[in-house]
Amino acid sequence: MNARGSKPGPQDGLPRSLYSMLAALTLIWGFNWTVLKVVITEVPPWFFRSLCFLSAFVGLLAIAYARGLPVRVPRGQWGRIALIALFTVSLQNFFMMLALPLLPSGRVVILHYTMPAWSVLLSWAILGEALTPRRLAGVALGLAAVLVLVFKDTPGLAGGFAGVLLMLGSAFVWAIGTVLQKKLPVDLPIASFTGWMGLIGGIPIFLLVLVFEREQVMALQGVSLWPALGVLYNMVLVFIFGWWAWTKIVDRAPAGVAGLSSLMIPVVGVFSGMLFLGEVPAWQDYAALFLVSAAIATVIVPSK
């Protein structure tokens, strides 16, 4: 089985077998935007991300090996993995970690999840996936939710324009990586493919640690409880389970549908930030929740 897996089922709609996986991924990735803000208060950001990439590589390849799945990359396919990893792992995380200190966690996650709109358009341009009315409606509703929440804090965003651009860049390169995963099949099981992608995509981040954070890492003597738990949360749940689950969703669904199905994640991110960072919900937050829920309904419910 290749990394893209079997052929997608319906033109629109997420396979029912993936509903529970998507729900778990939504909660884990959504809450993580609050966790990230806590972790980087004590742990150097590039070093932290390097730990996550290493955990994904070691953990997922160990799981694949224990299950008797092939882990060796077939000849001639290293380039495909490297290209997908460049966009999905390296560039996405590079832009995101630069933007994270510049913006509130809720705004970061909202801007990051403009990705579905880019993925639908790129899937149409590169893969020839149809721009069905349901997908176009999902894009419109999702972008409306993003705009509601962005304009809610327009005055606060004025000083963080660089952060906004960085997060939009992160969303765009993630969408490119999602489409490339469908365009360039790799003959590996999901766990093995995702593990190698974590290692290869993490190489530029490892180099950033050596260049910019060597002294900080050497001086790091201890981390308090919550940031330490946040690191473990990312290593095990966000990267080992989360990356495997996301790759499987992209494997089983059309790229545009997979992207749109992730739109509930920013809602979880916004409300977890309110709960743990003391933000007060406004009418815009509830409006965005309604719009995003409607956007998801347009794509995850199978076509008749």
C-alpha positions as CSV (number, residue, x, y, z in Angstrom):
1,M,0.0,0.0,0.0
2,N,1.4,3.5,-0.9
3,A,1.2,6.6,1.2
4,R,-1.8,7.8,-0.6
5,G,-3.5,4.5,0.1
6,S,-6.6,3.3,-1.7
7,K,-8.6,5.4,-4.1
8,P,-10.9,8.0,-2.5
9,G,-14.5,6.9,-2.2
10,P,-17.2,9.5,-3.0
11,Q,-16.3,12.7,-4.7
12,D,-17.4,14.5,-1.6
13,G,-17.6,13.3,1.9
14,L,-15.3,11.9,4.5
15,P,-15.4,8.1,5.0
16,R,-17.4,7.2,8.1
17,S,-14.5,5.1,9.4
18,L,-12.5,8.3,9.9
19,Y,-15.1,10.3,11.9
20,S,-13.7,9.2,15.3
21,M,-10.1,9.8,14.2
22,L,-11.0,13.3,13.0
23,A,-12.8,14.1,16.3
24,A,-9.7,13.0,18.3
25,L,-7.4,14.9,16.0
26,T,-9.6,18.0,16.3
27,L,-9.4,18.0,20.1
28,I,-5.7,17.2,20.3
29,W,-4.5,19.7,17.6
30,G,-7.0,22.4,18.7
31,F,-6.0,22.3,22.3
32,N,-2.3,22.3,21.3
33,W,-2.3,26.0,20.3
34,T,-2.8,26.8,24.0
35,V,-0.1,24.3,25.0
36,L,2.4,25.8,22.5
37,K,2.1,29.2,24.1
38,V,3.0,27.6,27.5
39,V,5.9,25.5,26.2
40,I,7.8,28.3,24.4
41,T,7.9,30.4,27.6
42,E,10.7,28.1,28.9
43,V,11.8,25.8,26.0
44,P,13.7,27.2,23.0
45,P,11.3,26.9,20.1
46,W,13.5,25.3,17.5
47,F,14.9,22.8,20.1
48,F,11.3,22.0,21.2
49,R,10.2,21.4,17.6
50,S,13.3,19.2,17.0
51,L,12.3,17.0,19.9
52,C,8.8,16.6,18.3
53,F,10.3,15.6,14.9
54,L,12.6,13.1,16.5
55,S,9.7,11.6,18.4
56,A,7.6,11.2,15.2
57,F,10.5,9.6,13.4
58,V,11.4,7.1,16.2
59,G,7.9,6.5,17.4
60,L,6.2,5.9,14.1
61,L,9.0,3.8,12.6
62,A,9.1,1.7,15.8
63,I,5.3,1.1,15.5
64,A,5.6,0.2,11.9
65,Y,8.5,-2.2,12.6
66,A,6.6,-3.8,15.5
67,R,3.6,-4.4,13.3
68,G,5.8,-6.0,10.6
69,L,5.3,-3.2,8.1
70,P,8.0,-2.2,5.7
71,V,10.1,0.8,6.8
72,R,12.7,0.9,4.0
73,V,12.1,3.7,1.4
74,P,11.8,2.3,-2.1
75,R,14.5,3.2,-4.6
76,G,13.8,6.5,-6.4
77,Q,11.3,7.8,-3.9
78,W,13.5,9.7,-1.4
79,G,13.0,12.8,-3.5
80,R,9.2,12.6,-3.3
81,I,9.3,12.3,0.5
82,A,11.8,15.1,0.7
83,L,9.6,17.4,-1.4
84,I,6.4,16.7,0.6
85,A,8.3,17.1,3.9
86,L,9.8,20.4,2.8
87,F,6.3,21.9,2.6
88,T,4.4,19.9,5.1
89,V,7.1,19.9,7.9
90,S,9.9,22.3,7.3
91,L,8.4,25.4,5.9
92,Q,5.0,25.1,7.7
93,N,6.7,24.8,11.1
94,F,9.3,27.5,10.3
95,F,6.7,30.1,9.5
96,M,4.5,29.0,12.4
97,M,7.1,29.1,15.1
98,L,8.2,32.6,14.0
99,A,4.7,33.9,14.2
100,L,3.7,32.3,17.5
101,P,5.3,34.9,19.8
102,L,3.8,37.7,17.7
103,L,0.1,36.9,17.9
104,P,-2.5,35.6,20.5
105,S,-2.9,31.9,20.3
106,G,-6.5,32.1,19.1
107,R,-5.6,34.4,16.2
108,V,-2.6,32.1,15.3
109,V,-4.8,29.0,14.9
110,I,-7.5,30.8,13.0
111,L,-5.0,32.2,10.4
112,H,-3.3,28.8,10.2
113,Y,-6.5,27.2,9.2
114,T,-7.0,29.2,6.1
115,M,-5.2,26.1,4.8
116,P,-8.5,24.4,3.7
117,A,-9.3,27.2,1.3
118,W,-5.9,27.0,-0.3
119,S,-6.1,23.2,-0.4
120,V,-9.4,23.2,-2.3
121,L,-8.0,25.7,-4.9
122,L,-4.7,23.9,-5.3
123,S,-6.5,20.5,-5.6
124,W,-8.5,21.9,-8.4
125,A,-5.4,23.5,-10.1
126,I,-2.9,20.6,-9.6
127,L,-5.0,17.4,-9.1
128,G,-8.0,18.3,-11.2
129,E,-10.4,17.8,-8.3
130,A,-13.8,19.3,-9.0
131,L,-14.8,22.6,-7.5
132,T,-18.2,21.2,-6.5
133,P,-20.9,23.5,-5.0
134,R,-20.4,21.7,-1.7
135,R,-16.6,22.4,-1.6
136,L,-17.1,26.0,-2.7
137,A,-19.7,26.5,0.0
138,G,-17.3,25.0,2.5
139,V,-14.5,27.4,1.4
140,A,-16.9,30.4,1.6
141,L,-18.2,29.5,5.1
142,G,-14.7,28.7,6.4
143,L,-13.3,31.9,5.2
144,A,-16.3,33.8,6.6
145,A,-15.5,32.3,10.0
146,V,-11.9,33.3,9.7
147,L,-12.8,36.9,8.7
148,V,-15.2,37.2,11.6
149,L,-12.6,36.3,14.2
150,V,-9.8,38.3,12.5
151,F,-11.8,41.5,12.2
152,K,-12.9,41.0,15.8
153,D,-9.3,41.8,16.9
154,T,-8.3,44.1,14.0
155,P,-6.8,46.8,16.3
156,G,-4.8,44.2,18.1
157,L,-3.5,42.7,14.9
158,A,-2.2,46.1,13.6
159,G,1.2,45.7,15.3
160,G,1.5,42.0,14.4
161,F,1.2,42.3,10.6
162,A,4.4,40.3,10.2
163,G,2.8,37.5,12.3
164,V,-0.3,37.5,10.1
165,L,1.8,37.1,7.0
166,L,3.9,34.4,8.5
167,M,0.8,32.4,9.6
168,L,-0.8,32.8,6.1
169,G,2.4,31.5,4.6
170,S,2.4,28.6,7.0
171,A,-1.2,27.7,5.9
172,F,-0.3,28.0,2.2
173,V,2.8,25.7,2.3
174,W,0.8,23.2,4.4
175,A,-1.9,23.1,1.7
176,I,0.9,22.6,-0.9
177,G,2.2,19.6,1.1
178,T,-1.3,18.1,1.4
179,V,-1.8,18.3,-2.4
180,L,1.7,16.9,-3.1
181,Q,0.9,13.9,-0.9
182,K,-1.9,13.1,-3.3
183,K,0.1,14.0,-6.4
184,L,3.3,12.0,-5.6
185,P,2.5,8.6,-4.1
186,V,5.1,6.9,-2.0
187,D,5.1,3.1,-1.7
188,L,5.1,2.9,2.1
189,P,2.5,2.4,4.8
190,I,1.2,5.5,6.5
191,A,3.3,5.1,9.7
192,S,6.6,4.5,7.9
193,F,6.0,7.4,5.4
194,T,5.0,9.8,8.2
195,G,8.1,8.8,10.3
196,W,10.5,9.4,7.5
197,M,8.8,12.7,6.6
198,G,9.3,13.9,10.2
199,L,13.0,13.1,10.1
200,I,13.7,14.6,6.6
201,G,11.5,17.7,7.2
202,G,13.1,18.2,10.6
203,I,16.7,18.5,9.3
204,P,16.5,22.2,8.6
205,I,15.0,22.8,12.0
206,F,17.8,20.8,13.6
207,L,20.3,23.1,11.8
208,L,18.5,26.1,13.3
209,V,19.1,24.7,16.7
210,L,22.8,24.4,16.1
211,V,23.1,27.9,14.6
212,F,20.8,29.9,16.9
213,E,20.0,28.0,20.1
214,R,23.1,26.0,21.0
215,E,23.9,28.2,24.0
216,Q,20.3,28.3,25.2
217,V,20.0,24.5,25.0
218,M,23.4,24.1,26.8
219,A,22.2,26.4,29.6
220,L,18.8,24.7,29.9
221,Q,19.0,23.1,33.4
222,G,15.3,22.4,34.1
223,V,11.8,23.0,32.9
224,S,8.8,23.5,35.1
225,L,5.9,21.0,35.2
226,W,3.4,22.5,32.7
227,P,5.9,23.3,29.9
228,A,7.4,19.8,30.4
229,L,4.0,18.2,30.1
230,G,3.4,20.3,27.0
231,V,6.5,18.9,25.4
232,L,5.4,15.3,26.1
233,Y,1.9,16.1,24.9
234,N,3.4,17.3,21.6
235,M,5.8,14.4,21.2
236,V,3.3,11.7,21.8
237,L,-0.2,13.0,20.9
238,V,0.4,15.8,18.5
239,F,3.2,14.3,16.4
240,I,3.0,10.5,16.8
241,F,-0.7,10.1,16.8
242,G,-1.7,13.4,15.2
243,W,0.6,13.2,12.2
244,W,-0.3,9.6,11.6
245,A,-4.0,10.4,11.8
246,W,-3.8,13.5,9.5
247,T,-1.7,11.5,6.9
248,K,-4.4,8.8,7.0
249,I,-7.2,11.3,6.5
250,V,-5.4,12.8,3.5
251,D,-4.7,9.3,2.2
252,R,-8.4,8.3,2.4
253,A,-10.2,11.5,1.3
254,P,-9.8,13.9,-1.6
255,A,-7.3,16.6,-0.7
256,G,-9.9,19.4,-0.8
257,V,-12.2,17.5,1.5
258,A,-9.4,16.6,3.9
259,G,-8.5,20.2,4.2
260,L,-12.0,21.4,4.8
261,S,-12.6,18.6,7.4
262,S,-9.9,20.2,9.6
263,L,-11.9,23.5,10.0
264,M,-13.2,22.6,13.5
265,I,-9.6,22.7,14.9
266,P,-9.3,26.5,15.1
267,V,-12.6,26.7,17.0
268,V,-11.2,24.3,19.6
269,G,-8.0,26.4,19.7
270,V,-9.9,29.6,20.2
271,F,-12.1,28.3,23.0
272,S,-9.3,26.5,24.8
273,G,-7.4,29.7,24.7
274,M,-10.3,31.5,26.3
275,L,-10.6,28.8,29.0
276,F,-6.9,28.6,29.9
277,L,-5.7,32.1,29.1
278,G,-8.6,34.0,30.5
279,E,-10.2,35.4,27.3
280,V,-13.9,36.2,27.4
281,P,-16.1,34.8,24.5
282,A,-17.7,37.4,22.3
283,W,-20.6,37.1,19.8
284,Q,-18.0,36.8,17.0
285,D,-16.6,33.6,18.5
286,Y,-20.1,32.0,18.6
287,A,-20.8,33.2,15.0
288,A,-17.5,31.6,13.9
289,L,-18.4,28.4,15.6
290,F,-21.7,28.3,13.7
291,L,-20.0,29.1,10.3
292,V,-17.2,26.5,10.8
293,S,-19.7,23.8,11.8
294,A,-21.7,24.6,8.6
295,A,-18.5,24.4,6.6
296,I,-17.6,21.0,7.9
297,A,-21.1,19.7,7.2
298,T,-20.7,20.6,3.6
299,V,-17.8,18.1,3.1
300,I,-17.7,15.4,5.7
301,V,-21.3,14.1,5.1
302,P,-21.1,11.6,2.2
303,S,-22.8,12.5,-1.0
304,K,-25.9,10.5,-1.8
